[in-house]
Each structure stands twice: as structure tokens, then as C-alpha cells.
Amino acid sequence: MSGAGIFVIGPGRIGKALAYLLNEAGYELLGAAVRSDTNPRDEEGLSIFPLVTEFPGKIIKKADIILITTPDDQMESVCRELFIGQLISEGAVLIHTSGYHSSSILNKGPGNYHVLSMHPLQSVPDWKAGLEALPQAKFFLEGDEKGLQAGKELVESIGASWVVIQEEKKKLYHAAAVIFSNYLTGLVNLGLSVYKRAGIDDEEGLEAALPLMEGTLENIKDLGPAGALTGPIARGDVGTVLGHLEALREHGVELLPYYIVLGQLTLDLAREKGLAEGKYQELKKILQEG
């Protein structure tokens, strides 16, 4: 569908980055719809659109592709406005980039059009970073036949790759994405909190921990989770784990439950790697008792 006309609703980090990349790939940008209370800081990057308006009117009906990149909690109201105004042209593809919502939120309007959920599994802190990050991302697609066809072409045009998932599994997919990214950030903060109790400040702690984390991710990439696992639980070092629990009880008792839960998850991985059953059972009991 290169050359097709695209209209973007709610161009934020993902929307702007996709607009720039798709424009370079040969798609025609028709315009963008923004809210009246748009933060001035969000206006950067809108110059690529020939029209930026709060009321898209008839111009949106010319779009072959309508791309909704609003926050999740605004998506339903945006769709409702499109449906009530009958702003989707015959045969157009209505797409959203939400990781949480399925394409079913899009197919409740009148007329004959196609739907697609197209979520990039990538962390994009700002739209400029997205110009580099999105072509390296894997996009997860879910929708009807024509929607999927359009999505595959869109993704491939910016040099990225795609995976098709089932509509009913979308929320599970998004829960996993949150664990991989958002909860990883929380996990890093947990480690820094323990470091603080050891007298190591955040800046120094993060500087020291990043090479360790990067090396672990490289090992996971090369060997998979079980193959990459090292440390006291992987070795069956009961005394070390007991020492950690004692130190946390004394200096960070509120952090102890996180260590225990993560230890239990890691223990199952260690068993998969080949931890002796006796050591597994001993560590399991220690972690259960805290």
C-alpha cells in the first residue's frame, strides 16, 4: 500500500515516529488530529503533517489508513467520534497501536472498512528515539485479513518484522510486554534500593550494575534463560541464600518478599538447568519459610 494516504489521530511518541518512517517509505501523510489541550512540548515533530487540526472533518475521509496512536484510555472515545461522524471511508484500514486493546474496539462502526491492532514491542521514550528504535522492533499484529495484509506491508516498509497473534490472547501478550520492560525497570530500582542499604548511592550503583545487566542480557540472547543463569541459586549455595535473607531481614525487611518471590522463580529455572533435586528441595523450603 505504499503511496496510500495516512491520517494520524493523537500523534505522540509512536505516532510521530511512525509518520516520519512511513513518509520516508513512500506513504502520503494527509494530516493529524490533536486535542485542544495538547502540551506545547508535544508540538515538536508535527511539522511533517500538512494539516494539524482538532477537527479533521472531511480530510480524514480521504485516508486509506487511519492510524490511532492515542493513550489506551482515550481510544474508545476516539473510535466513538469516528463512528458517529461516519468518518471512515469505504475500504479504509483503521489501525491502533495499543498493546492492550485488541482490534475488536475498532470494528463497531458503520460501513465496510478493515481493522488492525499493530503494537511495536519496543520502548520509545520520545519520537526521535523511535526513528531508530521502531525499525528494529518486532510488531505484533491482530485484525481481519485485509487489516493484517496492510499491517505487514506497513511494518516491512520501515524495515521492521512482524508476528500475528490471536485477538483473545492480546491481553496476555501485553502482560508479558509489561513484565519484559516496565517491571524490568522496577526490578532495577529494587536492586538500587538494596544497594542503598549497603551504602552505595543510585548513581554509583547503576553505573556498576549496568555492565552486569547488559552481560546477562547478552547471555540470555545467546544461551536462553536457563543457560544464562548463574549465581547462588543456580549453584545450590544454601548458605549464601540464607545470608541474603538474614541481611535483608536486618536492613531491608520490606524488600524481603521481593527477594523471596524472585528466588522462587529463579529456583525453577535452576532446576531446569540441572540443579540437584536435593538442593532444589532445600532451597525451596528456605524460600518458602523466608
N, C-alpha and C positions, 0 to 999 in steps of 0.2 A: 504493500500500500504506500510505497514511497511516493511523495507528491500529494498525498491526501492532506486535507485541511484539518488542523487540530485546534480545538478551543480548550483552554485550561481553566478550571474553576478552583480558586484557592491556591495560587502558586506560592508555595513556601519553599523549603529546602529541596524537597524531592521534585516538586513541580517545576521550579526554575531550572534545576539541573537537567531534568528530562527534556524540557523545552529547548534548551541550548543544544543538547546532544541530538535530539530528533531533527531540529532545524539543520544542523550540520549534515545529517544523514539524508536530507532531501525532502523532509516533510514541511508543509506550509503552516506557519503559525498564524491563525486568524485573530487571536486576541486572548485576553484573560479577564476573568471576573474576580474582583476583590471586594472585601467588606468595607463599609464606610469607616469603620474604626481601625483600619489597618495601621499598624505601628509604622512610623516613618523609617525605622530601621529595616523593616521588611520590604521597603520600596526598592532597595538596591537590586539590580538584576531584572527589573521589569521592563527595561528599555528595549529588550528584544521583541516584545509584543507590539504589533502595530496599533492595537487598541487595548487599553486597560480601563475597565469600567465597573461600576457597581451594578449596572443594569444592562446585561448583554443584549437583550431584545432579539431582533431578527438575525443578528450576525451569527449567533450560536446555531441557528437552524441550517446554516451553510456548512457546518462542520461535519466531516466524515467520521471524526473521532472526537468525543468529549471526554476529557481527562479530569477526573475529580481527585485533587490531592489535598483536600482539607483534613483537619484532625478528625478522628473517628467519631467524636460526639456531635460533629456538625453534619455528618454525611447524610443522615436520614432527612434532615430539613432541606438540604440542598437538593436531594432527589425529589422531595415533595414539590419544591418550587419548579423543577424541570417538568414534572408530570402535570401539575396543574396548568402551567403555561403552555404545555404541549410544545416544548422547545427542542425535542429530539426528532431529527429528520428521518424519513423512511430509509431503512437500511444502515443507519449510522451505528457506530460501536460506542457504547457507553462503558467507560473504564474507571475503576477506582484503584488506588494504590495502598489501601488499608491492609495491614497484616491480619487484623482481627475479623473484619466483616467478610462474608462470602459475597459472591456475585448476586445472591438472591435479593439483596437490598436494592438492586438496580432494575429488576425485571417486573416491577409493579406498575409501570406506567402504560399509557395507551400507545397504540401504534406498533409497527413492525420494526424493531431495532434489535441489536445484539448486545450482549453483556460480557464483561470480563473483570475479574479481580486479578491484579498484577502487582505483586509485592516483591520489592528487592530485599533479599536477605543481606542487608548491609547497614552499617551505622553511618549516618550522614549528618555531621554536626552543623554544617552550613552548605549553601548551594554550590559554592565554589569547590569545596571538597568533593561534592557529589559529581562534579565533572570528571574527576579521576576515579572515584570510588565505584560509581554505578556501572561503567563498562566492565569492571572486574567482578561484579556481583552475579549471583545466581538469582533469577527472578522466578517466583513461584506463581503459576497461572492456574486459574479455575474459572470456568464460564461455559457458554454454549459453543457450538462448533465454529461458527464464524468469528466469535469473540476470541477463541483460542488461536485461530489462524492469524487474526490481526495482531494478537499479543506476541506470538512467536516472531512475526516479521518486525514488530517494533523493537523487541529485545535484541534480535540478531542485528538489526541495523545500527545499533550503538556498540556492537562488539561483545555483548554480554551473552549469557547462556540461560536456559530456562528448564523448569521442571513442572509438569502438570500434576496437580493434586485434586482430590475429591472434595466437593463442596462440604460434605458432612464432617470432614477431617480438618477444616480450616482453623478452628479454634485450638485444636491440639497442636497444629503446626505453629500457630502464633505463640502458644505457651512455651514451646521448645525454643523459639527465637528469643523470647524474653529471658529464658534461662541462659542461653548462649551469650547474650550481650548485656542486658540490664543487670541480671543477677551476677554476672561475672564482675561488673563494676562494684556491686555491693560486696562481693567476696574480697576484692582488693581492699576495699575500705575496712572490712573486718580484719584483714591481716595488718593493716596500718594501725588499727585500734589496739591490737595485741602488741605491736612494736612500741607504741606509746608507753605502754605499761613496762616495757623493757628499757625505757629511757631514750628511744630513738624517735626523732620528730618525723613528721609526714614527708617533708622534702627529702631528707636523707634516706628514709625508709623506702620511698618509692623509687628513688634513684638506684638503690641497692637491689630492690625486688624485680624491677623490670627485666633485666637480663635473665633472671631465673625464670620468670613467666614466659618470656619470649622463647627461651630454650625449651621449656616444657611444651609450648605450642608446636614448635618445630618437631619435637619428638613425637607428639600426637599425630602430626601430619604424616610423618614417615612410618610410624610403628603402630598407630591406633592407640586408643586409651589404655588398654591392658598392657600392651608392650611398652608404653611410655612411662608406666607407673614406677616410681622409686619411693624411697623413704621408709620410715619405721614400720608402717603397717604392711607394706609390700615385703619387708624383710622378716616380719613377725617379731619385731623388737618390743616385747611386752613391757619391759622396764621403762623404755623411753616414753611409750604412750601413758603409762602410769605417772611418770614425771610431769608430762604435759598437763594431765588432769589436775594434779596437785598444784602446779604453778597457777593454773587458771582459777582454781578454787580460792587461792590465796590473793591473787592480784587482779582477777577479772571474772568474777563468778557469773556476771551477766552475759559473758561471752561463751561460757562453758557449753550451753546447749547447742550452739552452732558447731563447735568443735566435735561434739559427740555425733550429731547428725551427719556431718561431712565425713567423719571417721567411719561411720557405719556404711555409707555409700562407697567409700574407698575400700573397705574391707571386702565387699562383694567383688570388686574389681580385682583385688589381690588374690582372692580365691580363684578367679578365672585365670589369673596369670600363673597359678601353681602353688600358692601358699598352702603349706601343710595343714591338713584338717584339724589336727590338734591345736596348732597356733591360731587357726581361724576361730575355733570354738572358744578358746581362752580370751582372745581379743574381743569377740562378740559379747561375752559375759561382762568383761570390764567396761565396755562402752555402754551396755545396757544399764549397768549399775551406776555409771557416771563417776 
